[in-house]
Amino acid sequence: MNRTHRVAVCSRSFSKHPVLRAELLARYEKVTFNHAGLSLHGDSLVDFLRGHDKAITALEVVDANVLSQLPELKTISKYGVGLDTIDQQAMRTYGKRLGWTPGVNRRSVAELVIAFAISMLRHIPASNREVVAGTWRQHVGGQLSGRTVGIVGCGNVGQEVVQLLRPFGCRILVNDIREYPAFYEEHSIEPVPLDSLLADADVVTLHVPLDETTRGLLHAGRLARMKPSAILINTARGTIVDEAALKRALKEGRIAAAAFDVFAAEPPQDNELLSLPNFLATPHIGGSADEAILAMGRAAIEQLEDAPTAIDSRSEQPSA
């Protein structure tokens, strides 16, 4: 390790975390943190990264335009698990190293999924809005226990959701481009085609990476296959779901409820969707637990030195 390497930290949560700051500064003498909490993109990202040998990025879009202007930048380490914001072909073209550790926030995201499922089954967001507005009315909901849960993508986060569902005695359906036969057998999981999963599940939760095969995966036609009583949860990436089609389905009662931590554009601009009583939105907090932040930050620090020259974006199932 060369302590004199110049390191830029784009992530706002990393930059303000005292433990991560101290651990990084113990390894490198020259570190630029995003103290101002800037949203970095395009030219502002280039300006922030210029003059550094290494960088830790989070949700910043690192593409060919950015990389072409940073010949001195040698390594990018990913804070988090999603790789959809990094153009890996451009990384190879410009000879950059990419550090990435899968699954470091899986428990944090999986716990949010369980919270979402119970919240929507028990009408907690709608009940809260009514109490705040002065209405005292008891909503009759349902238990998560014994429900059929469909997990789309059974990588690190999907498997963690399975573990957390064990006490609830749920029937679990899974759809994935990969096979995990030993895990399926151990947990009595049924691998099924996507359309079958959507038709049978009471709760559908998404845990696939965003790429050209998953963009728009849940379009209007697939959403129409879901039960009118079903709940859709998305803690993966926003553009996996057609948000306009989802809004119509929620308004017309063709899907009972949805809870999203991620959106096609963040922050989301569709106030009509956000205001629906059967829709719950959170601001991309899947990995925003103290424990997950520490794990992601420490993994990013390690990968500043251990980063390989290339990585396969389909080698794991990321989430937020």
C-alpha positions in Angstrom: 0.0 0.0 0.0 1.3 3.4 -1.0 0.1 5.9 1.8 0.8 8.8 -0.5 -1.9 7.8 -3.1 -4.5 10.4 -3.4 -8.0 9.1 -2.6 -11.4 10.8 -3.3 -14.5 9.7 -1.4 -17.7 10.6 -3.3 -20.1 9.0 -0.9 -21.8 11.4 1.4 -22.6 8.9 4.2 -19.0 7.6 4.1 -17.6 11.1 4.2 -19.4 12.0 7.3 -18.9 8.7 9.2 -16.2 9.2 11.9 -15.1 5.6 12.1 -14.8 5.1 8.3 -13.0 8.5 8.0 -10.5 7.5 10.7 -9.9 4.0 9.2 -9.3 5.4 5.7 -7.0 8.2 7.0 -5.0 5.6 8.9 -4.1 4.1 5.5 -3.8 7.1 3.3 -2.4 10.6 4.0 -4.1 12.4 1.2 -7.9 12.0 1.2 -10.6 14.3 -0.2 -14.0 13.7 1.4 -17.3 15.0 0.1 -17.7 17.3 3.1 -20.4 19.4 1.5 -22.7 16.5 0.7 -22.6 17.3 -3.0 -24.6 15.3 -5.6 -21.8 14.6 -8.0 -22.5 13.9 -11.7 -20.9 14.7 -15.0 -18.6 17.7 -14.9 -18.9 18.1 -11.1 -17.9 14.4 -10.6 -14.9 14.9 -12.9 -13.8 18.0 -11.0 -14.1 16.2 -7.7 -12.1 13.2 -8.9 -9.4 15.0 -10.8 -6.0 14.7 -9.4 -6.7 11.5 -7.5 -5.2 8.0 -8.0 -8.1 6.2 -6.3 -11.8 6.8 -5.6 -14.6 5.4 -3.6 -18.0 5.9 -5.4 -21.6 5.1 -4.4 -24.4 6.1 -6.7 -22.4 8.4 -8.9 -22.5 7.5 -12.6 -19.1 6.6 -13.8 -19.1 6.4 -17.6 -16.8 6.8 -20.6 -17.1 10.6 -20.6 -16.0 10.8 -16.9 -13.2 8.2 -17.2 -11.8 9.7 -20.4 -11.0 12.9 -18.5 -9.3 11.2 -15.6 -6.1 9.5 -16.9 -4.5 9.7 -13.4 -7.4 7.8 -11.8 -6.4 4.1 -11.5 -8.8 2.4 -9.1 -12.5 2.8 -8.3 -13.9 1.0 -5.3 -17.6 0.6 -5.0 -19.3 1.6 -1.8 -22.4 -0.6 -1.9 -23.3 -3.5 -4.1 -25.0 -2.3 -7.3 -22.8 -1.9 -10.3 -25.3 -0.4 -12.7 -23.9 3.1 -12.3 -20.4 2.0 -13.5 -19.7 1.5 -17.2 -17.5 -1.6 -16.9 -16.7 -1.7 -20.6 -15.4 1.9 -20.3 -13.4 0.8 -17.2 -11.7 -1.9 -19.3 -11.2 0.5 -22.2 -9.4 3.1 -20.0 -7.5 0.5 -18.0 -9.2 1.2 -14.6 -9.4 -1.3 -11.7 -12.8 -1.9 -10.1 -13.1 -3.0 -6.5 -16.5 -4.5 -5.4 -17.6 -6.8 -2.6 -21.0 -8.5 -3.0 -23.5 -8.9 -0.3 -22.1 -6.5 2.3 -25.5 -4.9 3.0 -27.7 -8.0 2.6 -29.1 -8.1 6.1 -30.0 -4.4 6.1 -31.9 -4.7 2.8 -33.6 -7.9 3.8 -34.8 -6.5 7.1 -36.3 -3.6 5.2 -38.2 -6.0 2.9 -39.7 -7.7 5.9 -40.7 -4.3 7.3 -42.3 -3.3 4.0 -44.2 -6.6 3.8 -45.7 -6.3 7.3 -46.4 -2.6 6.9 -48.4 -3.0 3.7 -50.2 -6.1 4.8 -51.3 -4.3 8.0 -52.1 -0.9 6.2 -49.6 0.9 8.4 -48.8 3.9 6.1 -52.5 4.5 5.4 -53.5 4.1 9.0 -50.8 6.6 10.1 -51.9 9.2 7.5 -55.5 8.9 8.8 -54.5 9.3 12.5 -52.4 12.3 11.7 -55.3 13.8 9.8 -57.7 13.2 12.7 -59.4 10.0 11.6 -59.6 7.1 14.0 -60.4 4.0 12.0 -59.2 0.5 12.4 -58.0 -1.1 9.2 -58.3 -4.9 8.9 -55.1 -6.3 7.4 -53.5 -9.7 7.1 -50.5 -11.5 8.6 -47.3 -12.2 6.8 -47.3 -15.7 8.4 -48.4 -18.4 6.0 -48.3 -16.2 2.9 -46.8 -17.1 -0.4 -43.7 -14.9 -1.0 -42.2 -14.7 -4.5 -38.5 -13.7 -4.6 -37.2 -12.5 -8.0 -33.4 -12.9 -7.7 -32.0 -15.3 -5.1 -28.5 -14.0 -4.7 -27.2 -12.6 -1.4 -30.1 -10.4 -0.5 -32.7 -12.8 -1.8 -31.2 -15.6 0.3 -31.1 -13.4 3.3 -34.8 -12.7 2.9 -35.4 -16.4 2.8 -33.6 -16.8 6.1 -35.7 -14.0 7.8 -38.9 -15.5 6.5 -38.3 -18.8 8.3 -40.3 -18.0 11.5 -43.3 -16.9 9.4 -43.8 -20.3 7.8 -44.2 -18.8 4.3 -44.3 -20.8 1.1 -41.4 -19.4 -0.9 -41.3 -19.2 -4.7 -38.1 -18.1 -6.5 -37.2 -17.0 -10.0 -33.6 -16.6 -11.0 -31.4 -17.0 -14.0 -29.1 -19.1 -11.8 -29.8 -22.3 -9.9 -29.1 -22.8 -6.2 -30.4 -26.4 -5.8 -28.8 -27.0 -2.4 -30.2 -23.8 -1.0 -33.6 -24.5 -2.5 -33.7 -28.0 -1.0 -32.6 -26.8 2.4 -35.3 -24.2 2.6 -38.1 -26.0 0.7 -38.1 -23.4 -2.0 -39.9 -23.8 -5.3 -38.0 -22.4 -8.4 -40.7 -21.3 -10.9 -41.0 -19.3 -14.1 -41.5 -15.6 -13.5 -45.0 -15.5 -14.8 -46.0 -18.3 -12.4 -44.4 -16.5 -9.5 -46.3 -13.3 -10.2 -49.6 -15.1 -10.5 -49.2 -17.1 -7.3 -47.4 -14.9 -4.8 -49.1 -12.8 -2.2 -45.9 -10.7 -1.8 -43.4 -10.2 -4.6 -40.0 -8.8 -3.8 -37.3 -7.9 -6.3 -33.6 -8.6 -5.9 -32.1 -8.6 -9.4 -29.3 -6.3 -10.8 -30.2 -3.7 -13.3 -29.0 -4.5 -16.8 -30.5 -4.8 -20.2 -32.2 -8.1 -19.3 -33.9 -6.7 -16.3 -34.7 -3.1 -17.3 -38.5 -2.9 -17.5 -38.8 -6.5 -16.3 -42.1 -5.8 -14.6 -44.0 -4.1 -17.4 -47.7 -3.6 -17.6 -48.3 -7.1 -18.9 -46.4 -8.8 -16.1 -48.0 -6.5 -13.5 -51.4 -7.6 -14.8 -50.5 -11.2 -13.8 -50.3 -10.3 -10.1 -53.2 -11.0 -7.8 -55.4 -8.0 -6.9 -54.5 -8.8 -3.3 -50.8 -8.9 -3.9 -48.0 -6.6 -2.7 -45.0 -5.6 -4.7 -41.7 -4.6 -3.0 -38.7 -3.1 -4.8 -35.4 -2.5 -3.0 -33.3 -3.3 -6.1 -33.4 -0.7 -8.8 -36.2 1.6 -9.9 -36.2 1.0 -13.7 -36.8 -2.7 -13.2 -40.5 -1.7 -12.8 -42.6 0.4 -15.1 -43.7 3.0 -12.6 -46.5 4.5 -14.7 -48.0 1.0 -15.2 -47.7 0.4 -11.5 -49.5 3.6 -10.6 -52.4 2.7 -12.9 -52.6 -0.8 -11.3 -52.6 0.6 -7.8 -55.2 3.3 -8.6 -57.5 0.7 -10.2 -57.1 -1.9 -7.5 -55.4 -4.4 -9.7 -52.6 -4.6 -7.2 -53.3 -4.1 -3.5 -50.2 -2.2 -2.5 -46.5 -1.5 -3.3 -43.5 -0.4 -1.3 -40.5 1.1 -3.1 -37.1 2.1 -1.8 -35.7 2.8 -5.3 -37.0 4.8 -8.3 -36.2 5.4 -11.9 -35.3 9.0 -11.0 -34.2 9.8 -7.5 -35.8 11.7 -5.9 -39.0 10.6 -7.7 -41.1 13.3 -9.3 -44.5 11.5 -9.7 -46.4 13.1 -6.7 -49.5 11.3 -7.7 -47.8 7.9 -7.2 -46.2 9.0 -4.0 -49.5 10.2 -2.5 -51.4 7.0 -3.2 -52.6 5.5 0.1 -51.5 2.0 -0.9 -48.0 3.1 -1.9 -45.0 3.4 0.5 -41.9 5.2 -0.6 -38.5 5.5 1.2 -35.4 7.4 0.0 -33.1 4.6 -1.0 -32.4 3.5 2.6 -31.9 -0.2 2.0 -28.2 -0.1 3.0 -28.6 2.8 5.4 -28.2 0.9 8.7 -25.2 1.7 10.8 -24.0 -1.9 10.6 -24.4 -1.9 6.8 -22.6 1.4 6.4 -19.7 0.2 8.3 -19.5 -3.1 6.4 -19.8 -1.3 3.0 -17.3 1.3 3.9 -14.7 -1.2 5.2 -15.2 -3.3 2.1 -14.6 -0.3 -0.1 -11.4 0.6 1.8 -10.1 -2.9 1.4 -10.9 -2.9 -2.3 -8.8 0.2 -2.9 -5.9 -2.2 -2.8 -7.4 -5.5 -3.7 -9.4 -4.5 -6.7 -9.1 -6.8 -9.7 -8.8 -5.6 -13.2 -12.3 -6.6 -14.3 -15.5 -8.0 -12.9 -18.6 -9.7 -14.2 -21.7 -7.6 -13.4 -23.9 -10.7 -13.4 -21.8 -12.6 -10.8 -24.1 -11.5 -7.9 -27.5 -10.1 -7.2 -27.1 -6.6 -5.9 -29.7 -4.4 -4.1 -29.5 -0.5 -3.0 
